C-alpha cells in the first residue's frame, strides 16, 4: 500500500471522527483534495486497521434513561509467565458486557469499562467472571452516576437559570 501523507491522514480521520456520515464530496471540498484521493485514504486506513468501525456516539442517559449502568473496574492481576497481560486481556474482552479494556500504569493493571442493565448485573459480572480468574489479585468497581462529557462531546448541559435577578 502507498504511504499516506500524515497531514492528509490526520485531517481525514478528524473529519470522520467528528461526523462519520459526511460524504466523500463534502470531505473533498473541505480538504481541497480530489474525492478519489479521500476514498483511497479511507480505504487504506480501513485495511490497515486504523479505522476500526463507524458509529454514532450516543447519549445513553437520554436514549435509555436508567435502563443501563456503566462501571469502571480497576483490576490488579499477576501477569502470566509467557504472554504477560495479553492473555488476561483477551479473556476479559470476550465478555459482551465489556466495552473497553486498557492496560494501565499506576496502582492497578487494567481499566475495564462495563455496561449492563443494572448494578446487580455488574456486581455479578465482577464476582462470577472477573474475581475468580486465577491471575486476579483485586478489583475496585466505580459506577458512573452522571455523564457530563463523553468522547469529546458535552452530554449534559446545565438547564438555563430562569430565576430573576433582584437587587436592592
OpenMM code with the backbone's topology and positions (N, CA, C; nanometers):
from openmm import Vec3, app, unit

residues = "UNK UNK UNK UNK UNK UNK UNK UNK UNK UNK UNK UNK UNK UNK UNK UNK UNK UNK UNK UNK UNK UNK UNK UNK UNK UNK UNK UNK UNK UNK UNK UNK UNK UNK UNK UNK UNK UNK UNK UNK UNK UNK UNK UNK UNK UNK UNK UNK UNK UNK UNK UNK UNK UNK UNK UNK UNK UNK UNK UNK UNK UNK UNK UNK UNK UNK UNK UNK UNK UNK UNK UNK UNK UNK UNK UNK UNK UNK UNK UNK UNK UNK UNK UNK UNK UNK UNK UNK UNK UNK UNK UNK UNK UNK UNK UNK UNK UNK UNK UNK UNK UNK UNK UNK UNK UNK UNK UNK UNK UNK UNK UNK UNK UNK UNK UNK UNK UNK UNK UNK UNK UNK UNK UNK UNK UNK UNK UNK UNK UNK UNK UNK UNK UNK UNK UNK UNK UNK UNK UNK UNK UNK UNK UNK UNK UNK UNK UNK UNK UNK UNK UNK UNK UNK UNK UNK UNK UNK UNK UNK UNK UNK UNK UNK UNK UNK UNK UNK".split()
positions = [
    Vec3(0.0832, -0.1186, 0.0000),
    Vec3(0.0000, 0.0000, 0.0000),
    Vec3(0.0874, 0.1246, 0.0000),
    Vec3(0.0410, 0.2256, -0.0687),
    Vec3(0.1158, 0.3512, -0.0764),
    Vec3(0.1142, 0.4222, 0.0584),
    Vec3(0.2241, 0.4905, 0.0861),
    Vec3(0.2359, 0.5678, 0.2099),
    Vec3(0.1427, 0.6884, 0.2028),
    Vec3(0.0675, 0.7092, 0.3099),
    Vec3(-0.0267, 0.8213, 0.3162),
    Vec3(0.0425, 0.9396, 0.3836),
    Vec3(0.0262, 1.0571, 0.3263),
    Vec3(0.0765, 1.1799, 0.3869),
    Vec3(0.0097, 1.1960, 0.5232),
    Vec3(0.0905, 1.2118, 0.6294),
    Vec3(0.0375, 1.2183, 0.7662),
    Vec3(-0.0600, 1.3334, 0.7870),
    Vec3(-0.0334, 1.4471, 0.7275),
    Vec3(-0.1221, 1.5618, 0.7443),
    Vec3(-0.2594, 1.5334, 0.6823),
    Vec3(-0.2598, 1.4730, 0.5643),
    Vec3(-0.3869, 1.4383, 0.4989),
    Vec3(-0.4609, 1.3322, 0.5789),
    Vec3(-0.3850, 1.2314, 0.6260),
    Vec3(-0.4447, 1.1245, 0.7068),
    Vec3(-0.5116, 1.1834, 0.8307),
    Vec3(-0.4402, 1.2708, 0.9008),
    Vec3(-0.4942, 1.3309, 1.0231),
    Vec3(-0.6210, 1.4103, 0.9953),
    Vec3(-0.6235, 1.4841, 0.8861),
    Vec3(-0.7409, 1.5653, 0.8514),
    Vec3(-0.8606, 1.4770, 0.8185),
    Vec3(-0.8370, 1.3691, 0.7437),
    Vec3(-0.9457, 1.2761, 0.7095),
    Vec3(-0.9992, 1.2100, 0.8361),
    Vec3(-0.9098, 1.1639, 0.9226),
    Vec3(-0.9522, 1.0988, 1.0469),
    Vec3(-1.0314, 1.1941, 1.1357),
    Vec3(-0.9875, 1.3182, 1.1455),
    Vec3(-1.0577, 1.4158, 1.2296),
    Vec3(-1.1989, 1.4418, 1.1758),
    Vec3(-1.2117, 1.4547, 1.0447),
    Vec3(-1.3454, 1.4760, 0.9869),
    Vec3(-1.4354, 1.3554, 1.0120),
    Vec3(-1.3827, 1.2359, 0.9933),
    Vec3(-1.4630, 1.1153, 1.0170),
    Vec3(-1.5006, 1.1017, 1.1634),
    Vec3(-1.4086, 1.1379, 1.2522),
    Vec3(-1.4378, 1.1288, 1.3950),
    Vec3(-1.5467, 1.2291, 1.4344),
    Vec3(-1.5422, 1.3470, 1.3741),
    Vec3(-1.6423, 1.4496, 1.4036),
    Vec3(-1.7791, 1.4102, 1.3497),
    Vec3(-1.7820, 1.3560, 1.2274),
    Vec3(-1.9091, 1.3159, 1.1651),
    Vec3(-1.8816, 1.2081, 1.0616),
    Vec3(-1.9057, 1.0831, 1.0986),
    Vec3(-1.8751, 0.9728, 1.0074),
    Vec3(-1.9765, 0.9615, 0.8935),
    Vec3(-2.0809, 1.0438, 0.8963),
    Vec3(-2.1796, 1.0411, 0.7879),
    Vec3(-2.1473, 1.1406, 0.6766),
    Vec3(-2.0402, 1.2144, 0.6904),
    Vec3(-2.0031, 1.3140, 0.5905),
    Vec3(-1.9709, 1.2441, 0.4581),
    Vec3(-2.0153, 1.3021, 0.3488),
    Vec3(-1.9951, 1.2397, 0.2173),
    Vec3(-1.8529, 1.2639, 0.1670),
    Vec3(-1.8103, 1.1798, 0.0731),
    Vec3(-1.6787, 1.1973, 0.0122),
    Vec3(-1.6679, 1.3332, -0.0559),
    Vec3(-1.7763, 1.3754, -0.1181),
    Vec3(-1.7762, 1.5041, -0.1876),
    Vec3(-1.7564, 1.6186, -0.0883),
    Vec3(-1.8255, 1.6118, 0.0260),
    Vec3(-1.8085, 1.7160, 0.1282),
    Vec3(-1.6661, 1.7164, 0.1819),
    Vec3(-1.6132, 1.5972, 0.2100),
    Vec3(-1.4764, 1.5873, 0.2602),
    Vec3(-1.3785, 1.6426, 0.1567),
    Vec3(-1.4004, 1.6078, 0.0316),
    Vec3(-1.3149, 1.6540, -0.0768),
    Vec3(-1.3103, 1.8059, -0.0817),
    Vec3(-1.4261, 1.8680, -0.0708),
    Vec3(-1.4345, 2.0148, -0.0718),
    Vec3(-1.3660, 2.0738, 0.0509),
    Vec3(-1.3936, 2.0193, 0.1678),
    Vec3(-1.3375, 2.0727, 0.2921),
    Vec3(-1.1855, 2.0577, 0.2985),
    Vec3(-1.1331, 1.9505, 0.2377),
    Vec3(-0.9902, 1.9231, 0.2442),
    Vec3(-0.9146, 1.9704, 0.1201),
    Vec3(-0.9894, 2.0205, 0.0215),
    Vec3(-0.9291, 2.0639, -0.1050),
    Vec3(-0.8474, 1.9506, -0.1677),
    Vec3(-0.9109, 1.8326, -0.1706),
    Vec3(-0.8476, 1.7139, -0.2291),
    Vec3(-0.9488, 1.6472, -0.3216),
    Vec3(-0.9020, 1.5761, -0.4245),
    Vec3(-0.9953, 1.5011, -0.5092),
    Vec3(-1.0674, 1.3928, -0.4272),
    Vec3(-1.1943, 1.3684, -0.4576),
    Vec3(-1.2737, 1.2684, -0.3851),
    Vec3(-1.2096, 1.1304, -0.3932),
    Vec3(-1.1469, 1.0991, -0.5052),
    Vec3(-1.0816, 0.9683, -0.5219),
    Vec3(-0.9662, 0.9514, -0.4230),
    Vec3(-0.8922, 1.0598, -0.3998),
    Vec3(-0.7817, 1.0540, -0.3040),
    Vec3(-0.8338, 1.0334, -0.1625),
    Vec3(-0.9421, 1.1024, -0.1283),
    Vec3(-1.0037, 1.0850, 0.0032),
    Vec3(-1.0496, 0.9401, 0.0191),
    Vec3(-1.1142, 0.8868, -0.0835),
    Vec3(-1.1627, 0.7478, -0.0794),
    Vec3(-1.0467, 0.6500, -0.0644),
    Vec3(-0.9366, 0.6747, -0.1338),
    Vec3(-0.8195, 0.5870, -0.1234),
    Vec3(-0.7595, 0.5909, 0.0166),
    Vec3(-0.7540, 0.7103, 0.0756),
    Vec3(-0.7007, 0.7236, 0.2116),
    Vec3(-0.7885, 0.6459, 0.3097),
    Vec3(-0.9188, 0.6634, 0.2988),
    Vec3(-1.0112, 0.5924, 0.3887),
    Vec3(-0.9984, 0.4416, 0.3705),
    Vec3(-0.9918, 0.3959, 0.2456),
    Vec3(-0.9797, 0.2528, 0.2172),
    Vec3(-0.8513, 0.1966, 0.2783),
    Vec3(-0.7419, 0.2686, 0.2618),
    Vec3(-0.6138, 0.2247, 0.3175),
    Vec3(-0.6195, 0.2186, 0.4700),
    Vec3(-0.6782, 0.3212, 0.5319),
    Vec3(-0.6869, 0.3248, 0.6783),
    Vec3(-0.7759, 0.2128, 0.7322),
    Vec3(-0.8789, 0.1774, 0.6589),
    Vec3(-0.9637, 0.0637, 0.6991),
    Vec3(-0.8858, -0.0663, 0.6895),
    Vec3(-0.8142, -0.0868, 0.5792),
    Vec3(-0.7377, -0.2107, 0.5585),
    Vec3(-0.6246, -0.2258, 0.6591),
    Vec3(-0.5645, -0.1127, 0.7003),
    Vec3(-0.4545, -0.1163, 0.7974),
    Vec3(-0.5038, -0.1283, 0.9411),
    Vec3(-0.6353, -0.1231, 0.9627),
    Vec3(-0.6900, -0.1335, 1.0972),
    Vec3(-0.6815, -0.0042, 1.1764),
    Vec3(-0.6526, 0.1075, 1.1088),
    Vec3(-0.6531, 0.2373, 1.1763),
    Vec3(-0.7970, 0.2771, 1.2049),
    Vec3(-0.8829, 0.2619, 1.1053),
    Vec3(-1.0264, 0.2840, 1.1239),
    Vec3(-1.0866, 0.1487, 1.1609),
    Vec3(-1.1372, 0.1388, 1.2827),
    Vec3(-1.1910, 0.0120, 1.3325),
    Vec3(-1.3383, -0.0063, 1.2982),
    Vec3(-1.4100, 0.1028, 1.2798),
    Vec3(-1.5529, 0.0946, 1.2509),
    Vec3(-1.6128, 0.2333, 1.2533),
    Vec3(-1.7418, 0.2388, 1.2282),
    Vec3(-1.8138, 0.3660, 1.2245),
    Vec3(-1.9364, 0.3546, 1.3135),
    Vec3(-1.9741, 0.4646, 1.3750),
    Vec3(-2.0946, 0.4600, 1.4561),
    Vec3(-2.1244, 0.5922, 1.5225),
    Vec3(-2.2432, 0.5996, 1.5737),
    Vec3(-2.2876, 0.7203, 1.6431),
    Vec3(-2.2399, 0.7175, 1.7870),
    Vec3(-2.2091, 0.8333, 1.8421),
    Vec3(-2.1804, 0.8460, 1.9843),
    Vec3(-2.3123, 0.8827, 2.0506),
    Vec3(-2.3583, 0.7959, 2.1366),
    Vec3(-2.4945, 0.8036, 2.1896),
    Vec3(-2.4944, 0.8564, 2.3322),
    Vec3(-2.5835, 0.9491, 2.3588),
    Vec3(-2.6071, 0.9933, 2.4957),
    Vec3(-2.6971, 0.8863, 2.5590),
    Vec3(-2.6364, 0.7929, 2.6279),
    Vec3(-2.7106, 0.6774, 2.6808),
    Vec3(-2.8148, 0.7168, 2.7842),
    Vec3(-2.7894, 0.8239, 2.8584),
    Vec3(-2.8883, 0.8688, 2.9571),
    Vec3(-3.0185, 0.9091, 2.8877),
    Vec3(-3.0072, 0.9817, 2.7764),
    Vec3(-3.1270, 1.0233, 2.7040),
    Vec3(-3.1895, 0.9083, 2.6260),
    Vec3(-3.1061, 0.8225, 2.5703),
    Vec3(-3.1570, 0.7124, 2.4891),
    Vec3(-3.2238, 0.6035, 2.5730),
    Vec3(-3.1606, 0.5693, 2.6858),
    Vec3(-3.2081, 0.4554, 2.7639),
    Vec3(-3.2543, 0.4916, 2.9042),
    Vec3(-3.2365, 0.6152, 2.9427),
    Vec3(-3.2753, 0.6546, 3.0784),
    Vec3(-3.1951, 0.5774, 3.1801),
    Vec3(-3.2618, 0.5233, 3.2775),
    Vec3(-3.1927, 0.4487, 3.3826),
    Vec3(-3.1862, 0.2998, 3.3527),
    Vec3(-3.2075, 0.2622, 3.2254),
    Vec3(-3.2084, 0.1190, 3.1939),
    Vec3(-3.0698, 0.0627, 3.1657),
    Vec3(-2.9653, 0.1457, 3.1709),
    Vec3(-2.8290, 0.0931, 3.1611),
    Vec3(-2.7416, 0.1581, 3.2672),
    Vec3(-2.6420, 0.0819, 3.3097),
    Vec3(-2.5469, 0.1289, 3.4101),
    Vec3(-2.4074, 0.1057, 3.3540),
    Vec3(-2.3205, 0.2047, 3.3718),
    Vec3(-2.1811, 0.1924, 3.3298),
    Vec3(-2.0939, 0.1907, 3.4542),
    Vec3(-1.9934, 0.1043, 3.4509),
    Vec3(-1.8982, 0.0973, 3.5619),
    Vec3(-1.7572, 0.0921, 3.5062),
    Vec3(-1.6659, 0.1522, 3.5820),
    Vec3(-1.5235, 0.1413, 3.5528),
    Vec3(-1.4652, 0.0509, 3.6602),
    Vec3(-1.3993, -0.0528, 3.6154),
    Vec3(-1.3459, -0.1511, 3.7090),
    Vec3(-1.1935, -0.1483, 3.7031),
    Vec3(-1.1331, -0.1304, 3.8186),
    Vec3(-0.9883, -0.1402, 3.8313),
    Vec3(-0.9572, -0.2859, 3.8623),
    Vec3(-0.8612, -0.3408, 3.7911),
    Vec3(-0.8272, -0.4817, 3.8092),
    Vec3(-0.6769, -0.4945, 3.8316),
    Vec3(-0.6390, -0.5561, 3.9434),
    Vec3(-0.4989, -0.5880, 3.9696),
    Vec3(-0.4793, -0.7360, 3.9435),
    Vec3(-0.3741, -0.7694, 3.8686),
    Vec3(-0.3502, -0.9090, 3.8309),
    Vec3(-0.2034, -0.9461, 3.8472),
    Vec3(-0.1777, -1.0762, 3.8474),
    Vec3(-0.0419, -1.1290, 3.8377),
    Vec3(-0.0261, -1.1710, 3.6922),
    Vec3(0.0621, -1.1056, 3.6173),
    Vec3(0.0748, -1.1393, 3.4748),
    Vec3(0.1211, -1.2833, 3.4547),
    Vec3(0.0757, -1.3434, 3.3470),
    Vec3(0.1128, -1.4809, 3.3173),
    Vec3(0.2530, -1.4846, 3.2585),
    Vec3(0.3207, -1.5915, 3.2833),
    Vec3(0.4626, -1.6033, 3.2509),
    Vec3(0.4922, -1.5836, 3.1015),
    Vec3(0.4249, -1.6506, 3.0125),
    Vec3(0.4641, -1.6471, 2.8720),
    Vec3(0.4052, -1.5307, 2.7929),
    Vec3(0.2839, -1.4886, 2.8255),
    Vec3(0.2203, -1.3836, 2.7451),
    Vec3(0.1868, -1.2595, 2.8260),
    Vec3(0.2365, -1.2499, 2.9463),
    Vec3(0.2142, -1.1301, 3.0256),
    Vec3(0.0668, -1.0981, 3.0425),
    Vec3(0.0321, -0.9749, 3.0094),
    Vec3(-0.1037, -0.9272, 3.0289),
    Vec3(-0.1969, -0.9610, 2.9123),
    Vec3(-0.1394, -0.9949, 2.7982),
    Vec3(-0.2211, -1.0136, 2.6773),
    Vec3(-0.3283, -1.1220, 2.6913),
    Vec3(-0.2920, -1.2348, 2.7457),
    Vec3(-0.3882, -1.3452, 2.7593),
    Vec3(-0.5015, -1.3082, 2.8546),
    Vec3(-0.4684, -1.2367, 2.9616),
    Vec3(-0.5712, -1.1925, 3.0569),
    Vec3(-0.6663, -1.0960, 2.9880),
    Vec3(-0.6106, -0.9985, 2.9163),
    Vec3(-0.6939, -0.9011, 2.8441),
    Vec3(-0.7845, -0.9720, 2.7432),
    Vec3(-0.7298, -1.0692, 2.6735),
    Vec3(-0.8081, -1.1430, 2.5734),
    Vec3(-0.9265, -1.2151, 2.6379),
    Vec3(-0.9061, -1.2749, 2.7522),
    Vec3(-1.0178, -1.3408, 2.8225),
    Vec3(-1.1244, -1.2399, 2.8625),
    Vec3(-1.0798, -1.1247, 2.9100),
    Vec3(-1.1743, -1.0246, 2.9599),
    Vec3(-1.2549, -0.9623, 2.8471),
    Vec3(-1.1910, -0.9243, 2.7368),
    Vec3(-1.2653, -0.8547, 2.6317),
    Vec3(-1.3613, -0.9438, 2.5539),
    Vec3(-1.3606, -1.0730, 2.5795),
    Vec3(-1.4568, -1.1639, 2.5155),
    Vec3(-1.5978, -1.1499, 2.5718),
    Vec3(-1.6102, -1.1003, 2.6931),
    Vec3(-1.7422, -1.0865, 2.7555),
    Vec3(-1.8200, -0.9737, 2.6884),
    Vec3(-1.9466, -0.9968, 2.6537),
    Vec3(-2.0239, -0.8951, 2.5808),
    Vec3(-2.0492, -0.7668, 2.6595),
    Vec3(-2.0534, -0.7734, 2.7914),
    Vec3(-2.0782, -0.6529, 2.8706),
    Vec3(-1.9542, -0.5630, 2.8820),
    Vec3(-1.8388, -0.6157, 2.8434),
    Vec3(-1.7153, -0.5381, 2.8481),
    Vec3(-1.7065, -0.4510, 2.7232),
    Vec3(-1.6984, -0.3192, 2.7441),
    Vec3(-1.6928, -0.2241, 2.6333),
    Vec3(-1.5519, -0.1770, 2.6048),
    Vec3(-1.4631, -0.1815, 2.7038),
    Vec3(-1.3244, -0.1398, 2.6839),
    Vec3(-1.2348, -0.2083, 2.7859),
    Vec3(-1.1135, -0.2416, 2.7432),
    Vec3(-1.0113, -0.2973, 2.8316),
    Vec3(-0.8822, -0.2234, 2.8007),
    Vec3(-0.8216, -0.1651, 2.9030),
    Vec3(-0.6976, -0.0896, 2.8851),
    Vec3(-0.5943, -0.1333, 2.9870),
    Vec3(-0.4720, -0.1585, 2.9417),
    Vec3(-0.3601, -0.1823, 3.0319),
    Vec3(-0.3185, -0.0461, 3.0859),
    Vec3(-0.3043, -0.0358, 3.2163),
    Vec3(-0.2837, 0.0934, 3.2813),
    Vec3(-0.1485, 0.0982, 3.3533),
    Vec3(-0.1022, 0.2191, 3.3761),
    Vec3(0.0107, 0.2384, 3.4668),
    Vec3(-0.0478, 0.2825, 3.6003),
    Vec3(0.0271, 0.2670, 3.7053),
    Vec3(-0.0226, 0.3123, 3.8347),
    Vec3(-0.0540, 0.1978, 3.9284),
    Vec3(-0.1537, 0.2175, 4.0126),
    Vec3(-0.1810, 0.1233, 4.1207),
    Vec3(-0.2627, 0.0014, 4.0775),
    Vec3(-0.3143, -0.0008, 3.9563),
    Vec3(-0.3832, -0.1199, 3.9064),
    Vec3(-0.3378, -0.1472, 3.7644),
    Vec3(-0.3653, -0.2676, 3.7147),
    Vec3(-0.3125, -0.3117, 3.5857),
    Vec3(-0.4075, -0.2872, 3.4692),
    Vec3(-0.5370, -0.3123, 3.4902),
    Vec3(-0.6342, -0.2944, 3.3835),
    Vec3(-0.7434, -0.1977, 3.4267),
    Vec3(-0.7876, -0.1164, 3.3331),
    Vec3(-0.9079, -0.0365, 3.3487),
    Vec3(-1.0111, -0.0944, 3.2538),
    Vec3(-1.1237, -0.1361, 3.3069),
    Vec3(-1.2260, -0.2043, 3.2268),
    Vec3(-1.3554, -0.1241, 3.2340),
    Vec3(-1.4161, -0.1002, 3.1194),
    Vec3(-1.5459, -0.0339, 3.1144),
    Vec3(-1.6509, -0.1406, 3.0863),
    Vec3(-1.7544, -0.1435, 3.1700),
    Vec3(-1.8596, -0.2445, 3.1601),
    Vec3(-1.9946, -0.1745, 3.1567),
    Vec3(-2.0869, -0.2264, 3.0737),
    Vec3(-2.2249, -0.1770, 3.0717),
    Vec3(-2.3197, -0.2939, 3.0940),
    Vec3(-2.4234, -0.2686, 3.1726),
    Vec3(-2.5240, -0.3710, 3.1998),
    Vec3(-2.6567, -0.3029, 3.2302),
    Vec3(-2.7597, -0.3837, 3.2514),
    Vec3(-2.8931, -0.3291, 3.2781),
    Vec3(-2.9049, -0.2656, 3.4152),
    Vec3(-2.8278, -0.3165, 3.5119),
    Vec3(-2.8384, -0.2624, 3.6476),
    Vec3(-2.7112, -0.2925, 3.7268),
    Vec3(-2.7033, -0.2363, 3.8453),
    Vec3(-2.5859, -0.2533, 3.9305),
    Vec3(-2.5666, -0.3999, 3.9680),
    Vec3(-2.6753, -0.4691, 3.9919),
    Vec3(-2.6667, -0.6106, 4.0292),
    Vec3(-2.5967, -0.6929, 3.9216),
    Vec3(-2.6302, -0.6692, 3.7938),
    Vec3(-2.5656, -0.7442, 3.6851),
    Vec3(-2.4150, -0.7171, 3.6807),
    Vec3(-2.3754, -0.5925, 3.7045),
    Vec3(-2.2328, -0.5612, 3.7064),
    Vec3(-2.1662, -0.6284, 3.8257),
    Vec3(-2.2320, -0.6251, 3.9400),
    Vec3(-2.1781, -0.6913, 4.0592),
    Vec3(-2.1602, -0.8411, 4.0355),
    Vec3(-2.2585, -0.9025, 3.9719),
    Vec3(-2.2487, -1.0459, 3.9405),
    Vec3(-2.1365, -1.0717, 3.8400),
    Vec3(-2.1218, -0.9829, 3.7430),
    Vec3(-2.0140, -0.9982, 3.6448),
    Vec3(-1.8784, -0.9972, 3.7154),
    Vec3(-1.8597, -0.9023, 3.8059),
    Vec3(-1.7326, -0.8933, 3.8780),
    Vec3(-1.7122, -1.0170, 3.9648),
    Vec3(-1.8143, -1.0555, 4.0415),
    Vec3(-1.7980, -1.1666, 4.1363),
    Vec3(-1.7939, -1.3037, 4.0692),
    Vec3(-1.8589, -1.3190, 3.9545),
    Vec3(-1.8636, -1.4515, 3.8895),
    Vec3(-1.7621, -1.4684, 3.7773),
    Vec3(-1.7200, -1.3583, 3.7144),
    Vec3(-1.6312, -1.3719, 3.5985),
    Vec3(-1.4910, -1.3139, 3.6216),
    Vec3(-1.4825, -1.1956, 3.6802),
    Vec3(-1.3508, -1.1333, 3.6964),
    Vec3(-1.2772, -1.1822, 3.8203),
    Vec3(-1.3382, -1.1673, 3.9365),
    Vec3(-1.2710, -1.2014, 4.0623),
    Vec3(-1.2211, -1.3463, 4.0683),
    Vec3(-1.2968, -1.4438, 4.0141),
    Vec3(-1.2486, -1.5828, 4.0223),
    Vec3(-1.1327, -1.6176, 3.9282),
    Vec3(-1.0992, -1.5295, 3.8336),
    Vec3(-0.9889, -1.5618, 3.7425),
    Vec3(-0.8617, -1.5846, 3.8240),
    Vec3(-0.7856, -1.6883, 3.7878),
    Vec3(-0.6702, -1.7288, 3.8676),
    Vec3(-0.5640, -1.6197, 3.8798),
    Vec3(-0.5537, -1.5289, 3.7856),
    Vec3(-0.4487, -1.4268, 3.7919),
    Vec3(-0.4942, -1.2965, 3.8589),
    Vec3(-0.6226, -1.2856, 3.8937),
    Vec3(-0.6752, -1.1626, 3.9528),
    Vec3(-0.6381, -1.1543, 4.1007),
    Vec3(-0.5800, -1.0393, 4.1385),
    Vec3(-0.5396, -1.0154, 4.2762),
    Vec3(-0.6423, -0.9282, 4.3484),
    Vec3(-0.7051, -0.8344, 4.2754),
    Vec3(-0.8032, -0.7470, 4.3386),
    Vec3(-0.8804, -0.6652, 4.2369),
    Vec3(-0.9988, -0.6204, 4.2773),
    Vec3(-1.0829, -0.5368, 4.1914),
    Vec3(-1.1361, -0.4184, 4.2717),
    Vec3(-1.1691, -0.3124, 4.1993),
    Vec3(-1.2409, -0.1984, 4.2580),
    Vec3(-1.3363, -0.1495, 4.1501),
    Vec3(-1.4630, -0.1388, 4.1847),
    Vec3(-1.5650, -0.1005, 4.0878),
    Vec3(-1.6176, 0.0384, 4.1182),
    Vec3(-1.6243, 0.1216, 4.0143),
    Vec3(-1.6735, 0.2588, 4.0263),
    Vec3(-1.7902, 0.2746, 3.9295),
    Vec3(-1.9069, 0.3124, 3.9808),
    Vec3(-2.0256, 0.3283, 3.8969),
    Vec3(-2.0381, 0.4724, 3.8488),
    Vec3(-2.0733, 0.4890, 3.7224),
    Vec3(-2.0961, 0.6222, 3.6664),
    Vec3(-2.2318, 0.6710, 3.7164),
    Vec3(-2.2326, 0.7857, 3.7803),
    Vec3(-2.3564, 0.8431, 3.8320),
    Vec3(-2.4191, 0.9394, 3.7320),
    Vec3(-2.3358, 1.0172, 3.6646),
    Vec3(-2.3858, 1.1128, 3.5657),
    Vec3(-2.2728, 1.1424, 3.4688),
    Vec3(-2.3057, 1.1456, 3.3403),
    Vec3(-2.2068, 1.1736, 3.2369),
    Vec3(-2.2198, 1.3187, 3.1924),
    Vec3(-2.1108, 1.3933, 3.1957),
    Vec3(-2.1115, 1.5329, 3.1525),
    Vec3(-2.0503, 1.5491, 3.0137),
    Vec3(-1.9444, 1.4727, 2.9881),
    Vec3(-1.8772, 1.4799, 2.8587),
    Vec3(-1.8338, 1.3391, 2.8222),
    Vec3(-1.8559, 1.3017, 2.6968),
    Vec3(-1.8236, 1.1667, 2.6521),
    Vec3(-1.7631, 1.1749, 2.5127),
    Vec3(-1.6465, 1.1172, 2.4965),
    Vec3(-1.5779, 1.1128, 2.3679),
    Vec3(-1.5651, 1.2518, 2.3053),
    Vec3(-1.5372, 1.3498, 2.3890),
    Vec3(-1.5170, 1.4856, 2.3414),
    Vec3(-1.6431, 1.5670, 2.3226),
    Vec3(-1.7588, 1.5083, 2.3483),
    Vec3(-1.8860, 1.5784, 2.3287),
    Vec3(-1.9561, 1.6005, 2.4621),
    Vec3(-2.0100, 1.7191, 2.4805),
    Vec3(-2.0828, 1.7507, 2.6036),
    Vec3(-2.2193, 1.6834, 2.5986),
    Vec3(-2.2510, 1.6056, 2.6999),
    Vec3(-2.3767, 1.5295, 2.7055),
    Vec3(-2.4828, 1.5999, 2.7874),
    Vec3(-2.4407, 1.6712, 2.8871),
    Vec3(-2.5338, 1.7213, 2.9868),
    Vec3(-2.5052, 1.8669, 3.0150),
    Vec3(-2.5722, 1.9537, 2.9431),
    Vec3(-2.5564, 2.0963, 2.9686),
    Vec3(-2.6511, 2.1353, 3.0810),
    Vec3(-2.6069, 2.2222, 3.1714),
    Vec3(-2.6962, 2.2650, 3.2793),
    Vec3(-2.8168, 2.3382, 3.2223),
    Vec3(-2.9300, 2.3201, 3.2874),
    Vec3(-3.0508, 2.3916, 3.2457),
    Vec3(-3.0300, 2.5406, 3.2634),
    Vec3(-3.0943, 2.6172, 3.1776),
    Vec3(-3.0834, 2.7626, 3.1861),
    Vec3(-3.1473, 2.8095, 3.3168),
    Vec3(-3.0780, 2.8982, 3.3844),
    Vec3(-3.1278, 2.9529, 3.5106),
    Vec3(-3.2341, 3.0576, 3.4797),
    Vec3(-3.3588, 3.0273, 3.5124),
    Vec3(-3.4725, 3.1146, 3.4814),
    Vec3(-3.5048, 3.2120, 3.5944),
    Vec3(-3.4259, 3.2104, 3.7025),
    Vec3(-3.4542, 3.2993, 3.8143),
    Vec3(-3.4259, 3.4451, 3.7759),
    Vec3(-3.5072, 3.5321, 3.8288),
    Vec3(-3.4858, 3.6755, 3.8047),
    Vec3(-3.3840, 3.7297, 3.9009),
    Vec3(-3.3046, 3.8231, 3.8512),
    Vec3(-3.2072, 3.8886, 3.9367),
    Vec3(-3.2793, 4.0020, 4.0113),
    Vec3(-3.2654, 4.0013, 4.1405),
    Vec3(-3.3284, 4.1041, 4.2229),
    Vec3(-3.2187, 4.1791, 4.2954),
    Vec3(-3.2151, 4.3080, 4.2787),
    Vec3(-3.1141, 4.3876, 4.3502),
    Vec3(-3.1842, 4.4981, 4.4289),
    Vec3(-3.1295, 4.5314, 4.5380),
    Vec3(-3.1881, 4.6341, 4.6241),
    Vec3(-3.1128, 4.7642, 4.6142),
] * unit.nanometer
topology = app.Topology()
chain = topology.addChain("A")
for resn in residues:
    res = topology.addResidue(resn, chain)
    for name in ("N", "CA", "C"):
        topology.addAtom(name, app.Element.getBySymbol(name[0]), res)
